[in-house]
Amino acid sequence: MEKFMKEAVKLFLEKSRNRNIMIISHHDTDGITSAAILAKTLKRLDKKFTIKIVKNLDKDFVQHLDDSNLIIFLDLGSSLL
């Protein structure tokens, strides 16, 4: 498991080089908390990021996301799409 996690971190750091990271998270307590934890981590890594807190996902919202960003969804169940 540790080897897999190290590979995932390496891939993330490569993919996020010179790209803005968009964190999209649920508007409840655990969604906001997970976004804050990730934001703190990204800040320590000196990464550029934005945070969008949403009530739910819909097709229109997803279709209008800027695909030049590296997008991370947090605390959004797959049943929301």
C-alpha positions as a Markdown table, in Angstrom:
| # | Residue | x | y | z |
|---|---|---|---|---|
| 1 | Met | 0.0 | 0.0 | 0.0 |
| 2 | Glu | 2.8 | 2.4 | 0.8 |
| 3 | Lys | 4.4 | 1.8 | -2.6 |
| 4 | Phe | 1.1 | 2.6 | -4.3 |
| 5 | Met | 0.7 | 5.8 | -2.3 |
| 6 | Lys | 4.2 | 7.0 | -3.2 |
| 7 | Glu | 3.5 | 6.3 | -6.9 |
| 8 | Ala | 0.2 | 8.2 | -6.6 |
| 9 | Val | 1.9 | 11.2 | -4.9 |
| 10 | Lys | 4.6 | 11.2 | -7.6 |
| 11 | Leu | 2.0 | 11.2 | -10.4 |
| 12 | Phe | 0.0 | 14.0 | -8.7 |
| 13 | Leu | 3.1 | 16.2 | -8.4 |
| 14 | Glu | 4.0 | 15.6 | -12.0 |
| 15 | Lys | 0.4 | 16.3 | -13.3 |
| 16 | Ser | 0.0 | 19.4 | -11.1 |
| 17 | Arg | 3.2 | 21.0 | -12.2 |
| 18 | Asn | 2.5 | 24.5 | -13.6 |
| 19 | Arg | -1.3 | 24.0 | -13.4 |
| 20 | Asn | -4.0 | 25.4 | -11.2 |
| 21 | Ile | -5.7 | 22.9 | -9.0 |
| 22 | Met | -9.5 | 23.3 | -8.5 |
| 23 | Ile | -10.9 | 21.7 | -5.4 |
| 24 | Ile | -14.6 | 21.1 | -5.6 |
| 25 | Ser | -16.2 | 19.9 | -2.4 |
| 26 | His | -19.6 | 19.5 | -0.7 |
| 27 | His | -21.1 | 22.3 | 1.4 |
| 28 | Asp | -21.5 | 20.2 | 4.5 |
| 29 | Thr | -19.1 | 20.1 | 7.5 |
| 30 | Asp | -17.0 | 17.2 | 6.4 |
| 31 | Gly | -16.8 | 18.6 | 2.8 |
| 32 | Ile | -15.6 | 22.0 | 3.9 |
| 33 | Thr | -13.1 | 20.4 | 6.4 |
| 34 | Ser | -11.7 | 18.1 | 3.8 |
| 35 | Ala | -11.2 | 21.0 | 1.4 |
| 36 | Ala | -9.5 | 23.0 | 4.1 |
| 37 | Ile | -7.1 | 20.1 | 4.9 |
| 38 | Leu | -6.2 | 19.7 | 1.2 |
| 39 | Ala | -5.8 | 23.4 | 0.8 |
| 40 | Lys | -3.3 | 23.5 | 3.7 |
| 41 | Thr | -1.4 | 20.6 | 2.1 |
| 42 | Leu | -1.3 | 22.3 | -1.3 |
| 43 | Lys | -0.2 | 25.5 | 0.3 |
| 44 | Arg | 2.7 | 23.7 | 1.9 |
| 45 | Leu | 3.6 | 22.3 | -1.5 |
| 46 | Asp | 3.5 | 25.8 | -3.0 |
| 47 | Lys | 0.7 | 24.8 | -5.4 |
| 48 | Lys | -1.8 | 27.2 | -7.0 |
| 49 | Phe | -5.4 | 26.3 | -6.2 |
| 50 | Thr | -8.9 | 27.5 | -5.9 |
| 51 | Ile | -11.8 | 26.1 | -3.9 |
| 52 | Lys | -15.4 | 25.8 | -4.9 |
| 53 | Ile | -18.0 | 24.6 | -2.3 |
| 54 | Val | -21.1 | 23.3 | -3.9 |
| 55 | Lys | -24.5 | 21.9 | -2.7 |
| 56 | Asn | -24.5 | 19.3 | -5.5 |
| 57 | Leu | -23.2 | 18.5 | -8.9 |
| 58 | Asp | -25.3 | 18.8 | -12.0 |
| 59 | Lys | -24.5 | 18.1 | -15.7 |
| 60 | Asp | -24.3 | 21.8 | -16.6 |
| 61 | Phe | -21.8 | 22.6 | -13.8 |
| 62 | Val | -19.5 | 19.7 | -14.7 |
| 63 | Gln | -19.6 | 20.5 | -18.5 |
| 64 | His | -18.5 | 24.1 | -17.8 |
| 65 | Leu | -15.5 | 23.2 | -15.7 |
| 66 | Asp | -12.2 | 24.6 | -17.0 |
| 67 | Asp | -10.3 | 21.5 | -18.2 |
| 68 | Ser | -7.0 | 23.3 | -18.0 |
| 69 | Asn | -7.3 | 22.9 | -14.2 |
| 70 | Leu | -6.5 | 19.8 | -12.4 |
| 71 | Ile | -9.8 | 19.1 | -10.7 |
| 72 | Ile | -10.2 | 17.2 | -7.4 |
| 73 | Phe | -13.7 | 16.3 | -6.1 |
| 74 | Leu | -14.1 | 15.9 | -2.4 |
| 75 | Asp | -17.0 | 14.5 | -0.4 |
| 76 | Leu | -19.3 | 14.3 | -3.4 |
| 77 | Gly | -21.0 | 11.0 | -3.7 |
| 78 | Ser | -21.3 | 9.5 | -7.2 |
| 79 | Ser | -25.1 | 9.6 | -6.8 |
| 80 | Leu | -25.0 | 13.4 | -7.0 |
| 81 | Leu | -24.2 | 13.3 | -10.8 |
